[in-house]
């Protein structure tokens, strides 16, 4: 299949995660990393994407992080990469939630750069807080007003505490900002069923389960069942590059996950992302 949209891809030049951290996670998953990661090569990454039929990668990073193994990125870094490869990457801006007032100014920059949304990850911030902290509500309000998607990562590896990944935190935000589209990277693992229930309740919630569905983590079957029946338009593909094996092998895994039809698989690999990002739609092959 061609035209795939990868909703979580962090090219080496963004420096979102440290190589030693990536290697440790790959070891735990018993997965061999890509050649482009090992050689830290953007050119090889683009070639690997082409070979697997991945048309675009959505760049999601963060700023103001103190989490070991993770790095901070600037909007200028993301904009430079997108400007050099405008047909290959979709930019999401970064805002430092430790400084809510400054974050509002940064959103103006995100808008001027033409990014699709913003990444908000307060559990990794210098002023660690929760996603439903009322001090962050002006950020969500401004994002909603300007039709920016909010992107956040929620899993056991992200915040310092396990319940930083609990979907209930996002339920509060989604309820208070019903016109704000929110994408949850890692689908709140291990709170997979809670995340599915959240998305079933809230039509403005999208899940990117990433490695937690691709590499056989507990709960993967529930994600596939949800995509097949109750959430056909709210679950999206993300490789989480560089925390992935070969793209070609990854797409072979997707072929065998148990999606009920080519339409469901098409929605997962690109249709839902295209709809959310406003990209031209394609038909299942």
N, C-alpha and C positions, 0 to 999 in steps of 0.2 A: 504494500500500500504506500502511495506517495501522499504528500501534503500533510503529514503528521505534525501536530503542534505539541511541543514538549513544554509543559507548563511549570517546569522547575529545572532550569539549566543554568549552571554558574561557570562560565568560561574561565580559564586559568587567569586571564588578565584582571578579572574582577577580584580575585584573591578573597573569596568569601569564606573559605574553609582552609585550614592549614593542611598541607600534604600528609603530615604524620598522623593527623586526626582521621583523614580520609582512609589511610592505609589501615588504621586500627579498626575502623568500622567495616571495611571490606573484609578484613580477617575474620571478624565476628560473624559476618554473613557467609563466609566461605566463598567469596566471589573474587575473581581476578579483575583488576582495574583495566581501563582502556589504555591503549598505547599513547593516545594523546595526553592523558593524565600523567603517565609516567614520564613522558618527554616534555610535559608542560607546553604543548604546542597548540596554538589556535588553528593553524592551518590543518593539522591532523584532525582536530575536532570537527572542522567543517567538512572534511572528507568523510569522516565517520558518520556524520549526520546525513550526508548525501547518500552514502551506501545503504543506509537504513530507511531512507524515505522521509527523514525529518526535515520539514520545510523551515520551521521557525522554532527558536527556543525563547522562552520567557525568562528573562533574567530577574531572579529574586535574590536579594542580598539584605544587608542590614547595616546600621551605623550605630555608633555609641555602645558597642557590645563589650562586655567584660568576661564573656564566657570563654574558658580555655578551649583552644582548638578552632575558634571562630575568629573572623576578622571583620573590621569595619570597612565599608565602601562609601565612596562619595558619589553624588549625583553626576558630577563631572566625569568620573571614570565610566559610569554606565552610559552617559550620553556620547562619549567619545567612541565607545565600542559600537553602539547602535548607529552612529553616523557613518562609521566605516563600513558597516554591514547592515544597511537598513532593511534588506529583504530577508535577513536571517535571524534577527533578534528583535524582541519586543521588550522595551524597558519599563521597569517599575521603579519608581523613585524610592529613596530611603529618607526617613525622618527620625530624629533623635527624640524619643518620647521623654527623656530625662529633662528636656527643656521644651515644654509644651508651647510656649510663646514662639520660640524659635522654630518649632516644627510647623507652625502656621505659616511663617514666612517661607519656609522651605517648600511648602506645598505650592506656593506661587511659582517657585522655580520649577517644580515638577510639571506644572501646567504649561509653563513657557517652553519646556523641553519636549512637550508632546508625549509624555509618558502615559501609559494606560492606567496607572494606579500608583499606590504607595505600599511599602512594606512597613508593618508595625509589629515589633517584637519586644514588648515591654519586659518580659521575664529575663531578657538578656541585657537589659539596660543598666547603665551606671546608677540609675535611681530605680532599682527593680520594683516593678509593680505588676498588677494584673490587667488583663485586657479590658475588663469592665470598670476600671478605675474612672470615676467621674471626671478626674482631671484630664483624661484623654478625650472626653466627649467633644470638645471644640474641634479636635482633629477629625473625628468621624463626621461631625456636622459639615465641616468644610469639604471633606471628601465627597460626601453625599451631594452637596450642593453643586459640585463641579463634575459629577458623574465619574469619579475616580474609584476604581476597584481597590479594596483593602485586602492585602495579602499578608498572611501571618503563618508561622510555623508552630505546630503544636504536636509534641511527642515527648516521650520519656527522656529523650536526649537533649531537649531544648532548654527548658527552664531548670533552675536548681532543684525544684520540688516536683514530684510526680503530678500533683494536682494542678500545676501550671498548665497542663495539657488537657484539663477537663473541659469538654465542650459546653458545659453550663455557662462558662465565662462568656463565650461568644453568643449564647442564647440571649443574654441580657442586651448585648450590643445590637444584635439582629432585630430584636423586638423594638428597641428604642429608635432604630434607624432602618425602617422597613424598605427604603429605597436604596440602601447601601449594599452593593454586592460584595460579599466577603468570601475569600478563597482560603481554605484551611489546608495548608501543606502538611502531609503526613497523617491527615484525617484523625488527629488527636490520639494516635496509637499510644497506649493499648486500649483507650476508651473507644473502640471501634463502633460498637453497637450504639453507644450514646451519641457518637458523631452522626451515625446514620439516622437515628431518631431526630437529631437536631435538624439535619437537612430535610428530612421528611416534613417536619413542622414548619421550617423556614425556607420559603422558595428563593430567598436571596443568599443562601449558603451553598457553596460549592466545595467539594472534597477532592484533594489530589493525594491519593493514598500512597503513591510512589513505591519505594522498596518494600513497604509493608504488605502490599498485595503481590508484587512481582516475585519476591523471593520466599514465599511460603511462610510468612509470619502468621501466628495465630490470629484469626479474624479475617484472613484473606477471603475465605469462602463467603463470609457475610457481605463483604464489599461487592463481590461479583453478583451475589443474589440481589443486592440492592440495585445495582446497575441494570440487571435484567428486568426488574419489575417496578420497583417503587421510586427509583431515582434515575431514570434513563437519561435525564438532561442535566444532572448535577454532580457527576463524577468524571474526572478528567485525568488524562495521562501526564505523568511527570517522571522523567528518568532520575532526577536528583543528581545528575552529573555534577561533580566527578564521583559521587558515591554510587557507582553502577558498574556492571560488567559491560561487555560488548553490546553496542546498540542493536546489532543484528540478532544476537542471541536473546536480547531483551524483548525484541518484537516477536521472536519465536515463542517466548514464554507467554506473551500476551495472547498469541494465537491459541494457546492451550489452557487459558484460564477458565474457560467454560462459559463465555458470553453466549447468550441464547441465539443471537443472529448476527449477520454481518452489519446490520443497522446499529445494533447495540455496540458492537466493537468500533464501528466508525464514529459513533457519538463519543465513545471513550477516548479514542486516539486523536480526534480532531474536531468533530462536529460541535461538541459542547464548548470547546475553547473558541472556535470560530464565532459561534453565536455570542459568547460573552465578550469577546474582544472586538466584535464588529468587523470581522474579516470575511471575505467572500466565501460563501458556502460551497461545498462539493458534495457529490453523490457517492454513496457506498459503491465500491467496485464489485 
